[in-house]
Amino acid sequence: MKKQMTSSIESDRFKAKCASGSTYIVIEKTKESTESRVLNEQTLVTTRKSYFLSTGEKVNKLTEKDYLIINEKKTITRKKIAFRKSFIADIKTIFDYLKNQALCIAMALAIPEIHKVLAKNYSSPLLIRLTAATAASMAIVFSVYNLIWFYSSLEDKPKLKPHHIFAIMFTFALAAAAMAVAALKTYQELTI
């Protein structure tokens, strides 16, 4: 017994120009057919891409950049995008990394306040030190996890070329320096 499921989604949308200068919006639709065969439990997946103008006219893909509007017999060329989607996603990842690192630094900078509140309400020095050590440890552990998350979330994985290694080390050094400054400020506040 065969079961077949078909789904069609819009997988891309881009601008293309013809020789006269007119601009068109081309929509790429990906049609995926999944056919499962129950007897031997194999699944066959077929993917087909089709192209249309935003007005509904059918378009054929000639090359990676060139497309043919079938009704008008007109060739259009895909505009070169200024930034790849992966580059934009990586910029967002960098800002998320910096935001997360700022939270870790805020945890380290909050230790003196925690210390003051606990010292005022509790007389146990062990509890005060334990709480400060826990907050500092959490800030360090979260910083390390943040760095691991940052590297694993990049869409364009850096190849281990010297300038990529330098960029990774610079990012790590920047985060470590910020944590060190936060730790020094926290230590100064605790000793005053």
N, C-alpha and C positions, 0 to 999 in steps of 0.2 A: 504494500500500500504506500503510495507516494503522497506527501503533503507538500504544498507549495505556498510560500508566503512572499509577497512582493511589497516593497516599500520604496517610496520615491521622496527624496529630500533635496532642498536647494543647498548645494555644497559650495557654491562660489557665486560672486557677483562682481563684475568689473566693467570698466569703461574701455571702449575701443573706438578708433577713429578711421574714417575712410580717407581716400586721397583728396576729396574735395574739402575735407576739414570737419564734416559732420561727426558728431559724437553719438555713440549708441551705448546702451547699457545691455551687456550680455549676461544672461543667467545660466549657470551650469547646474543641471539637475542630475543627481546620481540615483539610478534605479538599481536596487539590490534585490535579487531573487534568491530565496533560500528554499532549497528542495531537500527534504529529508526522506530517506528511505528507511522504513521501519524494520525490514527484515535484517539488514546488515548494519543498521544504525549509523550510516554515513550521511553526512550533510554536504550538499553541493551548494556553494555560494557563487553567484554570478553577479558581477558589477558592470553596469553600462552607464556611460555618461552621455547626456544629450544637452544641446545648447539652444537657447531661445533668446530673442530680443525681449526687452521689457514690454514691447507691444504685442508679443506672442508669436512673431515670425520665427520660423525655424532657421537655425544657423548650423553650418558644418564646420568642424575644426579641420584646418588644413595643416598647420604647424603649431608649435607652442605659442607663437605670437599672432598668427594669421587665421582668420575665420572668413567664411563665405556666407553672405545672406542669400539664401536659396532663391527666393522670389525675385529679388532685384539683381541677382548675379553680380553682387558688389562685394569686393574684398575689403575687410576691415582689419585693422591691426590693434592688438591689445596694447593699452598704454602701460608704460613701465611704472611700477609702483615705487614711490619714494622710499618707503620702509617696508620690509617684510613683516608679516604678522608675528613671526617668532621673535623678531627684534623688539617689537612693541611689547610683546608679552614679557620678554626678558627685562625691559626697562621697568615694567610694573613689578616684576619679581624683586628687582633691586630696591625699589622704594618700599615694598613690603618687608624686605629684609631689614632696611634701616629703621622702619617703624617698630618692628619686633625687637631690634637691638635697643632702641630708645626705651622700650618697656623694661628690658633687662637692666639698663642703666638706672632707670627710675627705681627699680627694686633695690639696687645697691645704695642709691642716694636716700632711700627711705629708712635705712637701718638706724641712723641716729634718732629719728623721730620715734621709731619702735622702741629704741633703747630708753628714751626719755619717758615715754608713756609707761613702760614696764617698770622702770626704776621708781616712778612716782607711786604706782599702785602695788607693786610686789617687792618684797625685800630680798628675794632669793637671787644672788648673783649668778647661780648656775642657770636658772631659767632665762635670765637676761642674755647671758652668753650663748646659750643654746639657741634662742630665738634669732639672735644676730648671725650666728653661724649658719643656721638653716636658711635665712634670707640670702646671705652671701653665696652659699652653696647653690641655691636655686637659681640665682642670677647667673652664676658661672655655667651651670649645667644647661640652662635654657639658652645661653649664648652659644654654647657648642652645638646644641640641637638646631638652633637657628642657622648656624653656618652650614651644617649638613643639609638642612632643608633647602637653603639657598642654592647650594650647588646642585642638588638633585632636581630642583624645580626649573632650572634653566632649560629652555627649549633648544637653544643652540649650545650644545655641550662644548666647552672649550677643549680644543685639541691641545695636547701637552707640548705646545711650542713655547719658547722662552718668554714671549710677551704675555701669553695666557697665564703661565705660571707666575709671572710678575704680578699680573692683575689679581689673581687669586690670593697671593701672599700679601699684596697691598690691602685688599679688602679685609683679610684676617688681621693684619697689623693695625689697621684703622679701628676695627672692633675691639681688639685687645688694648689699644691705647686708650680708647674711650672708657673701657671697663677699668683700666688702671687708674685713670684720672678720677673716676667715680669712687674707686676703692680708697685712694688717697684722701679725697674730700671726706668720705665717710669716716676714715680713721682719724682725721683732724678733728672732726666734730665729736667723735667719741672721746678723745683725750682732753678736750677742753672742759 
